[in-house]
Amino acid sequence: MNREDDPVAAFEAEKKATIETYRDAKEWQAASLTWLDLGFRNRYMYNFKWLGRPIIQLPADIVAMQELIWQVKPDLIIETGIAHGGSLALSASILAMVDYAEAAQKGEMLDPSKPKRTVLGIDIDIRKHNREAIDAHPFRSRIEMIEGSSIAPEIAERARKAASGKDCVLVALDSNHTHNHVLEELRLYAPLVTPGSYCVVFDTIIEDMADDLFPDRPWRKGDNSKTAVMEFLKSHAEFEVDQSIADKLLITAAPGGFLRRLR
């Protein structure tokens, strides 16, 4: 069957060709950066919730993560950075839908208390009110939380054990965005990603933003998630940047941060 006879393939090919033009749309790219600058200055990404929990992400990145989870269908998602738990709720709910879809296709029954797919969240400080809200969430059975530094050897070892034996693992890094911290997270957690899956590094956009945008934070231009990714990729050819994701989003906190494992 050629492409003309397959409307799905034709649609995907047309979409791919359109997205590939975005990278060279200089005016649109510049406008997107201006929009992001204003968004960060006005705390735009703090305005949203996922299934009742605040999720400190751009809406476009939420959609991108939904697409990735549905595409990859990981058995385990490891997230560094919990905050209010919205990202955990997002991951848990999409994983639940993957389980539901597979069960429906196979004619199997599901026990919500014994989920097949789960998410592990790690944060150096899980505040009491956030932990209580996550504990009360309907998708709590799919969520495990570890309090401690994501780069502490004992915490990383617990994550490694959780990933052991899993057929498919996806990682999202969204905690401390300084170069050294993210580089160490990549060293510890990227090896847990299975071939074909992704390590998503958030807030690489810091490198493209104005110097004065994060005056009260330890990260800045030249010392952030993107510089860590660039350093990491120099010696890890098993990963590549999936540029097509940022190309289609335009408004994203993770340009150059969607890392696909090849082997």
Buried (B, 14 or more C-beta within 10 A) or exposed (E): EEEEEEEEEEEEEEEEEEBEEBBEEEEEBEEBBEEBBEBBEEEBBEEBEBBEBBBBBBBBBBEBBBEBBEEBBBBBBBBBBBBBBBBBBBBBBBBBEBBEEBEEEEEEEBEEEEBBBBBBBBBBEBEEEBBEBBEEBEBBBBBBBBBBBBBBEEBBEBBBEBBEEBEBBBBBBBBBBBBBBBBBBBBBBBBBBBEEBBBBBBBBBBBBBEEEBBEEEEBBBEBBBBBBBBBBBEEBEBBEBBBBBBBBBBBBBBBBBBBBBEE
